[in-house]
């Protein structure tokens, strides 16, 4: 399959198991040449892509715009070596790459910290290949052995945020501002005091204020809140560390940022799903001012697609849909025209989700039976009454618009008094 990404926003839909996460993993590999799980065995996703049949040739071809020029590259899978092989030498520099995994883990590739170094006139790769964190490590930090020494890659959300709050400087304000931007307009995440968790834990935990409590430790926050806090932290951490590293080495800050998001709506209430796309773009544009920003997101949420309607631009945005041809067993990737559908239920019955009705399964089946009778040349009253019972048993409410057509049809049947 071929995926020609748009320069700004790219949305992916498709049923479970058709390959959305697979395509995001391949996109990460195309930009970094490493698979996330190879760099952190604690991940439960991001494994190396494998051909279905190793006896047949398998290739990944990519075209990316590096910092200085367009790059084309083809890699072939070697079953004997169990890896993807391409031409040797320094890869392209794709800019800053952030991959938010569906389980709350993150992968970050930073051109100021992960790109090859030059010693004399030779390229040497004596850097950490990428920063890959499990969900636990996003919160509690990650240390690795690098060059024979223990190296602290990241303190984690809890310790870093606590430090920022104690310093009460620009980072604390930036974190609070990021959280505020990621939340819906009518709902804010307000930072509370630092609190201890137990007598045997000397760590200070940040807290948030909620409508029902003055201070809730972030480890006790809801899954949706934790998802947003983890996202805000990793966006902050990746950018701040890039700035520090670039300035320390006298490098120019990156002018390209690629963000990959798997199940962007994960754990989020519909109110948050409706705003997450615009919020992410706003946060990223604010952090990476002047940089070219590209977002690739997989979603199962009709609200996410509906939320893109006000700003979707065919010249710089794209919607891709994965479908299975059940007769051939082939998965097809289609670049679909983005049609504004208004009511979010219309997205449920679109090509994105392929539902026949935006109702329960039982209601859908009952309506299918009713429509079949409506098309019948000789509809029987007894059959209509049976189907009428199905519709009511399925919980079709009295205000459902289908009743208007159905009642008029039944009233005209022979024998109806």
Secondary structure by P-SEA (a helix, b strand, c coil): ccccccccbbbbbbcccccaaaaaaaaaaaacccccccccccccccccccccccccbbbbbbccccccbbbbbbbbbbcccccccccccccccccbbbbbcccccbbbbbcccccccccccccccccccbbbbcccccccccccccccccccccccaaaaaaaaaaaccaaaaaaaaaaaaaccccccccccccccccccccbbbbbbbcccccccccccccaaaaaaaaaaaaaaaaaaaaaaaaaaaccccccbbbbbbccccccccccccccaaaaaaaaaaaaacccbbbbbbbbccaaaaaaacccccccccbbbbbbbcccccbbbbbbccccccccaaaaaacccccccccccaaaaaaaaaaaaaaacccccaaaaaaaaaaaaaaccccccaaaaaaaaaaaaccccc
